[in-house]
Amino acid sequence: MAWNEPGGKRRDPWGNGGGKDQPPDLEDMLNRIKASFASLFGGGRRGGGDGGDGGGSGSGPILILAVLLGIGYLFFSSYHIIDQRQRGVVLRFGEYVRTLEPGWQWHFPSPIDRVYTVDVTQVRSSSDEVSMLTADENLVFIDFAMQYDIKDPRAFLFEVKDPEQSLSEAAESAVRQVVGSRTLDQVLVGARAEITLEALDLMQKLVDNYETGINVRALNFQDVRVPDQVKDAFDDAIKAREDEQRLANEARAYASEVVPKARGRAARILAEARGYREATIARSKGEAARFELMVAEYKAAPDVTRKRLALDTLRQILVRTPKVLMDAESGSLMYVPLDKLLEQARNGARDNTAVGRREGQ
């Protein structure tokens, strides 16, 4: 019969009879509650009985310890230390919430929130080898290496299944597209730096379109080679191109050495020509002025002027020619080198003057 049914004699819920004026036994009620908690945490009394003090004597500290451990777990699992090189990506029930910056960061405890850390400062490396056709339909093998880091941790973790594989495919596609628009000579030696920069820009655009969260820092062509069957011919072509470049450099060096000398000689010749022109003009002007004076003298004394002109002309001629003296009466011929004698006399006088000056000093 239920305790609150008619005829239940006003029993309490624990089966104790209750008089009309008797209050319920509170101590017994507390003991029963403690016994229930003790049995819940494994500390209850295994034997029978009404459940006295001995049945729940150790359940209080255990319960307090369990509560403290639970609070400590919730507290410490709600904080995460993000390193300076890292970023933390927070998922709440599997959905992206935010990105944690470096430092001591708070979030809801697991399993509500989960935090994934990504190193965004580490420079990663990858390399690959591809074969492709150039614009002039020549086969070429290219070994290239790339360096990259992570600029968007959320995209790197969750947007693409394998971002590094996507990066490798984007690099191969970019290199194929750029090399396919160049000739073999340009790929081998002509425009390798330009090709590398263009491929790097195109590769970055591709990985951005894929939303991989990757930043490509560098792309280098480590080796560019042709098939072994035609390697010797291409080596000869490269050697001929190098010889052409060497000869062109030598020609430029020779020109840089010869041209200044030729310009110097030309400048000297021009200066001499200008000097000769000035001297000739001055001499002509002097002769013209002298002739004008001579005309005036000729008008005043024609005979004297004619004789003077004849003597001046003979003097100019005899100064520059050898002299021969002939005795008209005896018919004998005597050669007297007057010009040489005069020259020796002038040289002797010049030497005597120099000796006198040295003795005077």
Secondary structure, DSSP 8 states (H G I E B T S, - for coil): --TTSTTSTTB-TTS-B--SS----HHHHHHHHHHHHHHHTT-S--S-SS--GGGGTTHHHHHHHHHHHHHHHHHHTTEEEE-TTEEEEEEETTEEEEEE-SEEEE---TTTEEEEEEESS--EEEEEEEEEE-TTS-EEEEEEEEEEEES-HHHHHHTSS-HHHHHHHHHHHHHHHHHTTS-HHIIIIISHHHHHHHHHHHHHHHHHHHT--EEEEEEEEEEEE--GGGHHHHHHHHHHHHHHHHHHHHHHHHHHHHHHHHHHHHHHHHHHHHHHHHHHHHHHHHHHHHHHHHHHHHHH-HHHHHHHHHHHHHHHHHHTS--EEE-TTT--EEE--HHHHHHHHHHHHHHHHHHHHHHH-
